Amino acid sequence: MKNREKLKKKERIGSKVKKQYDTAKTPYQRLLLSEVINEEQKQKLNDYYETLNPAAILRQIRKLQTKLYKTLRYKNS
């Protein structure tokens, strides 16, 4: 989706406007590229990011969703 990507450059060629978009980046990638945090904080963030397991996180989310649905069903009956 181009509307979610960062507009890098806009150039008018006659009556048309040629737009060039930057490649999509995750918030994690944008933060590492920014000047907002120092190198020590970037290293800590990177160390934490390396420990993340997307499959385990998804399993945990689904388990919590199931628990939530069961609680709602119990309260409604």
C-alpha positions as CSV (number, residue, x, y, z in Angstrom):
1,M,0.0,0.0,0.0
2,K,1.7,3.1,-1.1
3,N,-0.4,5.4,1.1
4,R,1.2,3.9,4.2
5,E,4.8,4.2,2.9
6,K,6.8,7.3,3.4
7,L,6.8,9.7,0.5
8,K,10.4,10.2,-0.4
9,K,10.2,12.5,-3.4
10,K,7.6,14.2,-5.6
11,E,8.5,15.5,-9.1
12,R,6.2,17.3,-11.5
13,I,6.7,16.2,-15.1
14,G,4.3,18.4,-17.2
15,S,0.8,17.8,-15.9
16,K,1.7,14.6,-14.1
17,V,3.3,14.2,-10.6
18,K,5.8,11.3,-10.2
19,K,6.0,10.1,-6.6
20,Q,8.8,8.0,-5.2
21,Y,8.3,6.2,-2.0
22,D,10.8,4.9,0.6
23,T,10.9,1.2,1.4
24,A,8.5,0.2,4.2
25,K,10.1,-0.2,7.6
26,T,8.8,-1.5,10.9
27,P,8.7,0.9,13.9
28,Y,11.7,-1.0,15.3
29,Q,13.7,-0.4,12.2
30,R,12.7,3.3,12.1
31,L,13.7,3.7,15.7
32,L,17.2,2.2,15.1
33,L,17.7,4.5,12.2
34,S,16.6,7.6,14.1
35,E,18.7,9.9,16.3
36,V,16.2,9.8,19.1
37,I,17.9,7.2,21.2
38,N,21.7,6.7,21.9
39,E,23.8,3.7,20.9
40,E,23.5,2.1,24.3
41,Q,19.7,2.2,24.1
42,K,19.8,0.9,20.6
43,Q,22.0,-2.0,21.7
44,K,19.6,-2.9,24.5
45,L,16.6,-2.7,22.1
46,N,18.4,-4.9,19.6
47,D,19.3,-7.5,22.4
48,Y,15.6,-7.6,23.4
49,Y,14.4,-7.8,19.8
50,E,16.7,-10.8,19.3
51,T,15.0,-12.7,22.1
52,L,11.5,-12.3,20.7
53,N,9.9,-15.4,19.2
54,P,6.9,-14.4,17.0
55,A,5.4,-17.9,17.1
56,A,5.5,-18.0,20.9
57,I,3.9,-14.6,21.1
58,L,1.1,-15.6,18.7
59,R,0.5,-18.8,20.8
60,Q,0.3,-16.6,24.0
61,I,-2.1,-14.2,22.3
62,R,-4.4,-17.0,21.2
63,K,-4.3,-18.6,24.6
64,L,-5.3,-15.3,26.2
65,Q,-8.0,-14.7,23.6
66,T,-9.5,-18.1,24.3
67,K,-9.5,-17.4,28.1
68,L,-11.2,-14.0,27.4
69,Y,-13.9,-15.6,25.2
70,K,-14.5,-18.3,27.9
71,T,-14.9,-15.6,30.5
72,L,-17.3,-13.7,28.4
73,R,-19.4,-16.8,27.6
74,Y,-19.5,-17.7,31.4
75,K,-20.7,-14.1,32.3
76,N,-23.3,-14.1,29.6
77,S,-24.9,-17.4,30.6
